[in-house]
C-alpha cells in the first residue's frame, strides 16, 4: 500500500476509542470520539492557501490534502474534546512513501512544522513531529479495511511522557 492508498482508505466516518497513559504519574485516561476523515481536492481553497503560505507548489501530482474532524469525550467526567485539523502530505520526489507534513489546526495559524511521514513496506504509517521540547511519534495501520489501530508516544522536555492506544471502527452507512 502506498501513502495515497492509505489515506483514501481512511476517508469516511469512524468510531474511535482511546486510552492514554501518563508514564511518569501512572494516570490513565480513556476517551471516545466520532472522527470524520475527508480527502481534499487540490482545488480546495484552504489547501491552496496553506500551500501558498508555506511556499509549496499545490499542483504537485502526489500532494494529498486530508481534513480530520473529531467530536468526543475524555474520562468519566465526559470532558468534551472537539476539533479539526488539516494535513497536507508533501511527498519526497525520490521516494513517494516518505515526506513532510504541513498542518493547519483550524486556528488560522497554518505553518510548516517539523513533521514527516514514512509509509512502511509493512503498510504501517509513521508520523513524527519534533519541535523544541517535544517529540511525538504516531503509528497507524489497518487490521482489515474497516478497523484501524493507532499508537503514539509523546515526550516533552518538562518530563511528561504519554503513550496511547486507539482503535477505530469505520461507520458503515446502509
C-alpha positions in Angstrom: 0.0 0.0 0.0 1.3 3.5 -0.8 0.5 6.7 1.1 -2.2 7.7 -1.3 -4.0 4.4 -1.0 -3.6 4.6 2.8 -5.4 8.0 3.1 -8.0 7.1 0.5 -8.8 4.0 2.7 -9.1 6.4 5.7 -11.8 8.5 4.2 -15.1 8.2 6.0 -16.7 8.2 9.4 -15.1 6.3 12.3 -15.9 5.5 15.9 -12.7 5.8 18.0 -11.8 4.5 21.5 -8.6 5.6 23.1 -6.6 5.0 26.2 -3.8 7.5 27.3 -1.2 6.5 29.9 1.0 9.1 31.6 4.2 7.1 32.0 5.5 9.4 34.7 2.5 9.7 37.1 0.8 6.5 36.1 -2.5 8.3 35.4 -4.8 6.7 32.9 -7.4 8.5 30.7 -10.0 6.9 28.4 -11.9 8.6 25.6 -14.2 8.0 22.7 -14.8 10.1 19.6 -16.6 10.3 16.3 -14.0 11.0 13.7 -14.5 12.1 10.1 -11.7 11.9 7.5 -12.1 13.7 4.2 -9.7 13.7 1.3 -9.5 17.3 -0.1 -9.3 18.1 -3.8 -6.2 20.1 -4.8 -8.6 23.0 -5.7 -9.9 23.2 -2.1 -9.3 26.9 -1.1 -7.8 26.1 2.4 -5.4 23.6 0.8 -4.3 26.2 -1.8 -4.0 28.9 0.9 -1.9 26.7 3.2 0.4 25.7 0.3 0.9 29.4 -0.7 1.6 30.5 2.9 4.4 27.9 3.0 5.8 28.2 -0.5 4.6 24.7 -1.5 3.5 24.0 -5.1 -0.1 22.8 -4.7 -0.1 21.4 -8.3 2.4 18.6 -7.4 0.6 15.4 -8.6 1.3 13.3 -5.5 0.3 16.1 -3.0 -2.5 14.8 -0.6 -4.8 17.0 1.5 -6.8 15.5 4.4 -9.2 17.1 6.8 -9.8 15.3 10.1 -12.6 16.4 12.4 -13.5 14.8 15.8 -16.2 15.2 18.5 -15.7 13.2 21.6 -15.2 13.0 25.4 -12.3 12.2 27.7 -12.5 10.5 31.1 -15.5 9.6 33.3 -16.3 13.3 33.7 -17.1 13.4 30.0 -14.8 16.4 29.2 -15.6 17.5 25.6 -12.9 17.1 23.0 -13.9 18.7 19.7 -11.7 20.0 16.9 -10.3 19.6 13.5 -7.0 19.7 11.6 -5.9 19.7 8.0 -2.9 17.8 6.9 -1.1 18.2 3.6 1.4 15.4 2.8 4.3 16.6 0.6 6.0 13.5 -0.8 9.7 13.3 -1.3 10.3 13.3 -5.0 12.7 10.4 -4.8 10.5 8.2 -2.5 6.8 9.0 -2.5 6.2 7.0 0.7 8.2 9.5 2.7 7.8 13.2 3.0 6.9 16.2 5.0 3.6 17.2 6.7 2.0 20.6 6.6 -0.6 21.1 9.3 -3.4 23.6 9.9 -5.0 23.1 13.3 -8.0 25.2 12.4 -6.9 28.2 14.3 -5.7 30.3 11.3 -2.1 29.8 12.3 -1.1 27.5 9.5 2.6 26.7 9.3 5.0 24.0 8.3 6.0 22.2 11.4 8.9 19.8 11.8 6.8 16.8 10.8 7.4 13.9 8.5 5.8 10.7 7.5 7.1 7.3 6.5 4.8 4.7 4.8 6.5 1.4 5.6 6.7 -1.7 3.5 4.6 -3.4 6.2 1.7 -0.9 5.4 2.3 1.0 8.7 2.2 4.8 8.5 4.5 6.6 11.0 4.1 10.3 11.7 6.9 12.0 13.5 6.7 15.6 14.9 9.7 17.3 16.5 10.0 20.7 18.0 11.7 22.4 20.8 10.8 20.4 23.9 8.6 17.9 22.0 8.9 14.6 20.2 5.8 12.7 19.1 5.6 9.5 17.1 2.3 8.0 16.0 1.9 4.7 14.1 -1.3 3.8 12.2 -2.2 0.6 10.4 -5.2 -1.5 9.3 -6.1 -4.9 10.6 -8.8 -5.0 8.0 -10.2 -2.1 5.8 -12.8 -1.1 8.5 -10.6 -1.5 11.6 -7.7 0.8 12.1 -5.3 0.9 15.0 -3.1 3.8 16.3 -0.3 4.0 18.9 1.6 7.1 19.9 4.3 8.2 22.3 4.7 11.9 23.2 7.8 13.1 25.1 8.0 16.6 26.4 11.1 18.2 27.9 9.2 19.1 31.1 9.3 15.4 32.0 5.9 14.4 30.6 5.7 11.2 28.6 2.4 9.9 27.3 1.6 6.7 25.5 -1.7 6.0 23.8 -3.6 3.2 22.1 -6.6 3.8 19.8 -8.9 1.5 17.9 -11.1 2.9 15.2 -14.0 1.2 13.5 -15.5 2.6 10.3 -19.1 3.6 10.4 -20.9 1.8 7.6 -23.9 3.6 6.1 -26.7 1.3 4.9 
